[in-house]
Amino acid sequence: MKKTQPISTPDSPITAPRSQLTDHRSQFTDHRSQLTEHSSQFTDNSSRNKWFAIYVRSRHEKSVHQELQQKGIESSLPLMTVTRQWSDRKKKVKVPLFRGYVFVKIDISKEKLPVLQTDGVVKFVAFCNKTVSIPEEQMFWLDQILLSELSIEHVREFPVGTDVAVMFGPLKGLQGRVKTKNSKTKLVVWFDSIMQGVSVEIDPKFLSGKSKKIEVSPTLRHSKQFQPVQTGVNIT
């Protein structure tokens, strides 16, 4: 008796040839490999690094900054030079622009503990028990102000004045509030994270009363011109 071949119906499964099945498996494997590559790109840690302010013990700013660098943690300690009067002489010394604070750029989910374990560190600056990052633009302009070699001052009171933008010169694009002191025009840049600011003496001709938001391009942020100010920068 001859064996009858099974008849395929619309409701019955059709067995695909082994060669086609192998091709589909290889395609599926290719898709899995592509997914893995995309996942590795998505988990790039460089985009997670943000700036934070940390509060340190009195006169420990420089030692904390140095130890953080030794740990491989990116940190910034803005300095200015002031003249100190002793009984017999005057001397220029470098002091932190924001006393009691050091800035770090980290992945907070991975590097918070190593920062807190650094000798001299008290805590991260937080609001309502939440650690808040500092906008990249603020750190950029802080560095530009320090590198401009213009006359600067530390500001503790929130500035009351007209919002302006710098239209010309080395600080073109910077926004702040303008005030006049001793017939000199000063532009105040305020940092909400530490409730302090810095004022820079500037030619009023460089300012515009029409404040316009000017973003710092990613290319400029990551260029060699944008490097955190480190210990040893002199501001006179």
C-alpha positions in Angstrom: 0.0 0.0 0.0 1.3 3.4 -0.9 1.7 6.0 1.9 -0.4 9.1 1.3 1.2 12.5 1.8 -0.5 14.8 4.3 -2.5 17.5 2.6 -1.8 21.0 3.8 -4.9 23.1 4.7 -5.2 26.7 5.7 -5.6 25.6 9.3 -2.7 23.2 9.3 0.9 24.4 9.8 3.3 24.1 7.0 6.8 23.0 7.8 9.4 25.3 6.3 12.5 23.9 4.7 15.4 23.6 7.0 17.5 26.0 4.9 14.9 28.8 5.3 14.6 28.1 9.0 18.4 28.5 9.3 18.2 31.8 7.4 15.5 33.2 9.7 17.6 32.2 12.8 20.7 33.9 11.5 18.6 37.1 10.8 17.2 36.9 14.4 20.8 36.6 15.7 21.8 39.7 13.7 18.9 41.7 15.1 20.0 40.6 18.7 23.6 41.7 18.0 22.3 45.1 16.7 20.2 45.5 19.9 23.2 44.9 22.0 25.2 47.6 20.2 22.4 50.1 20.6 22.1 49.3 24.3 25.8 49.9 24.8 25.5 53.3 23.1 22.4 54.2 25.2 24.2 53.4 28.5 27.1 55.7 27.7 28.0 57.2 31.1 29.5 60.4 29.7 26.0 62.0 29.2 25.2 61.3 32.9 28.0 63.4 34.3 26.7 66.7 35.7 28.1 69.5 37.9 27.3 69.6 41.6 28.4 71.9 44.4 29.8 70.3 47.6 30.2 72.0 50.9 33.6 71.5 52.6 35.2 72.3 55.9 36.7 75.8 56.5 40.0 76.2 54.7 39.8 72.7 53.2 38.9 73.8 49.6 42.3 73.3 48.1 43.1 70.0 49.8 39.6 68.6 48.9 40.1 69.7 45.3 43.6 68.0 45.1 42.3 64.8 46.6 39.4 64.6 44.3 41.7 65.0 41.3 43.9 62.2 42.7 40.8 60.0 42.8 40.2 60.8 39.1 37.1 62.9 39.9 36.7 66.0 37.8 36.5 69.0 40.1 36.8 72.8 39.8 38.0 75.3 42.4 37.7 78.9 41.2 40.3 81.2 42.8 41.0 84.9 42.9 44.0 86.9 44.1 43.5 89.4 46.9 45.9 91.6 48.7 46.4 91.0 52.4 47.9 93.5 54.8 50.3 92.3 57.5 51.9 94.5 60.1 55.1 94.9 58.1 54.1 94.2 54.5 51.5 93.5 51.9 51.1 90.2 50.1 48.9 88.9 47.3 47.4 85.5 48.1 45.0 83.2 46.2 41.8 82.4 47.9 38.6 80.5 46.8 36.1 82.7 45.0 33.3 80.9 46.8 34.6 80.0 50.3 33.5 76.6 51.6 32.6 75.2 48.1 34.1 73.0 45.5 32.4 71.9 42.3 32.5 68.3 40.9 31.3 66.8 37.6 30.2 63.3 38.3 27.7 60.6 37.6 25.8 61.1 40.9 24.5 57.5 40.9 28.1 56.1 40.9 30.5 58.6 42.3 28.5 60.3 45.1 30.0 58.1 47.8 33.7 58.5 46.8 33.1 62.3 46.9 31.6 62.1 50.4 34.4 59.9 51.6 37.0 62.6 50.6 38.6 64.2 53.7 37.2 67.6 54.3 33.9 67.1 52.4 30.8 67.8 54.5 27.9 67.2 52.1 26.4 67.9 48.7 24.5 71.1 48.4 20.8 70.2 48.3 17.3 71.8 48.3 14.5 70.1 50.1 16.8 67.1 50.7 17.3 66.7 47.0 20.8 67.1 45.4 20.4 69.5 42.5 22.8 69.8 39.6 24.3 73.0 38.2 23.5 73.9 34.6 26.5 73.4 32.3 26.1 77.0 31.0 26.6 78.4 34.5 29.9 76.6 34.9 31.0 77.6 31.4 30.4 81.3 32.0 32.0 81.1 35.5 35.2 79.9 33.7 34.9 82.5 31.0 34.6 85.3 33.7 37.7 84.0 35.5 39.7 83.6 32.3 38.7 87.1 31.0 41.1 88.7 33.5 38.5 91.4 34.2 38.1 92.9 37.7 35.7 90.7 39.7 34.1 90.7 43.2 32.3 88.1 45.2 28.6 88.8 45.7 26.5 87.5 48.7 23.3 89.5 48.1 20.9 88.7 45.4 21.2 91.4 42.7 18.4 93.8 42.1 18.7 95.5 38.7 18.0 95.3 35.0 18.5 92.0 33.2 21.0 92.5 30.4 23.1 90.5 27.9 26.7 91.1 26.8 26.8 91.8 23.1 30.5 92.4 22.6 33.9 91.4 24.0 35.2 88.2 25.6 32.0 87.6 27.5 29.6 87.9 24.5 26.4 86.0 25.2 26.7 86.2 29.0 23.5 87.3 30.8 23.2 88.8 34.2 22.0 91.9 36.1 23.7 95.2 35.9 24.3 97.6 38.8 26.4 100.7 39.3 28.9 101.0 42.1 31.2 104.0 42.6 30.4 105.1 39.0 31.5 101.7 37.7 29.2 99.4 35.8 29.2 95.8 37.1 27.5 92.8 35.7 26.3 90.3 38.4 26.0 86.6 37.6 24.1 84.7 40.3 24.4 81.0 41.1 21.2 79.6 42.6 22.9 76.4 43.7 25.0 78.2 46.3 23.0 81.4 46.6 26.1 83.5 45.8 27.3 85.3 42.8 30.2 87.1 41.1 30.3 90.6 39.7 32.5 91.7 36.8 33.4 95.2 35.9 32.4 95.8 32.3 32.0 98.6 29.7 28.3 99.6 29.6 28.7 99.9 25.8 29.0 96.1 25.7 25.6 95.6 27.2 22.1 95.4 25.8 18.9 95.8 27.7 17.1 93.4 25.5 18.0 90.1 27.2 18.1 87.3 24.7 18.8 83.7 25.7 21.9 82.5 24.0 22.7 78.8 24.3 26.3 77.5 24.5 26.8 75.0 21.7 27.9 71.5 22.6 30.9 72.0 20.4 32.1 75.0 22.4 31.3 73.4 25.7 33.5 70.4 24.9 36.3 72.4 23.1 39.7 73.0 24.7 38.5 76.5 25.5 36.0 75.1 28.1 38.2 73.7 30.8 37.2 74.0 34.5 39.3 76.6 36.3 41.7 74.8 38.6 43.9 75.7 41.6 46.5 78.3 40.6 44.4 80.6 38.4 45.1 84.2 39.4 42.4 86.9 39.4 43.6 90.4 40.2 
